[in-house]
Amino acid sequence: MYLPCILKSNDMMIVRDDLKGFAIPPRIPSRMVMNNHTISIFMSDNFGDVVWSVNLSDVKVADYKEKNCITLKNSRTDEHKIMCGMTFSKISLED
């Protein structure tokens, strides 16, 4: 049986709560790419700039305290990333 690969990508902001010394964690532009099996976050259009990549079956999605933001958690490692929609984008994370 042939199943086509579905690829979605979107420009997002990654909340860098891992960086210390900031009263408010900085938000850095990033690109999130999702296909049938994985979700990956890149710091640029270069695939060598991958920040986080995990199998979809291992991802847990939770609300974040701010509107239009979500927390992605790797259930195997407990590592998480907070992602927010671009402020100038009309696309909601609910889409």
Summary of the structure (lengths in Angstrom):
residues: 95
radius of gyration: 13.7
end to end distance: 28.5
largest distance: 52.2
contacts: 212
relative contact order: 0.22
helix: 6%
strand: 46%
